[in-house]
Structure formats: structure tokens, C-alpha cells
Amino acid sequence: VWEASGHVSSFSDPLLDCKECKMRHRADNLIDDFNPDAHADGMTKEEMFQYIKDNSIPCPNCGKHNFT
């Protein structure tokens, strides 16, 4: 049903992989957990990645700042 209605093709969760612990995280969740007032839902994928980099948001699993 999801595929037939076109919903699947419109999903594009921005994902980041931690190079240290190999965990995968959604960029919007990292930002919202770090600063709920940042409003990640209004950011583009590129803006989210830049925000994470600029604010040195750590991996919630290992605490490192090494995302792909």
C-alpha cells in the first residue's frame, strides 16, 4: 500500500554513520536531542549536516564527533 500510493519514494531520512562505533543516526534526531529549539524539521539535509558539524554534536552511542 505504501509503495502503491507513492509514500515510500517521498521518504528521505537524513542519516549519518558514526565512523567510530558504526552506529547510524538520523540527523534530525541528533539535532533535536542536542537542541530542541533548533527546529531541525525546517532544515534542509545540507543545513542539518552543517549544524551537526558546526556544533560538534557527538554520537549518542560513543560520544565521538566522527560522522560520514
N, C-alpha and C positions, 0 to 999 in steps of 0.2 A: 504494500500500500504506500509506504513512504517513497519508494523509488518511482512508482507509477504517478504519484502526484507531483513529483519534482522536488520534494523536500530534501532528499539526500544530496542532490547536486548543489544546493544552496548552502549547505553547512560547510564552514571552513574555520574550525577552531585553530587559533594560532598556537602552535606547540613549540616548546623548547626542550631540548635534551641537555641534561647535565653531563658534561664530559667526564666528571669525576666519579659519580655514583651510577650513571647510566639511567637515571630516572627521567621520565618525560612529564612535563608540566604544561598546563595551559597558561599562556602569557597573561590573559585577563585575570585568572585566579591569583597568580603571583602578585600582580599589581594591587588587586582588591584586598588581598590579605595584608599586604605591606602598608597600603594607604587607601582606605575605603573612599576618601574624598577625592581621589584621583580620577574617578569615573572612567574606568577602562572601557566600558561599553560604548563610549563615544569616540574612542581612538581607532585609528587605522592599525593594521598589523605592524607597519613600519614604526608608527608612533609608540606602540606598546613595546616593541623591541628596544627602541631608543630610550624609553623611560626606564626600563629594567637596567639597561647599561648605565645610564646617567646616575641612577640612584643606587647602583651596586646591590640590587636586590639579590639576596642569597638563595640558593637552593634550599627549600624547606626540609629536605631529607639529610643533606650532608653539610650545609652551611657554606659551601664554596660559591664562587661567582664565575663559573666557567660554563656558559651555555653555548649551544650551537643554534 
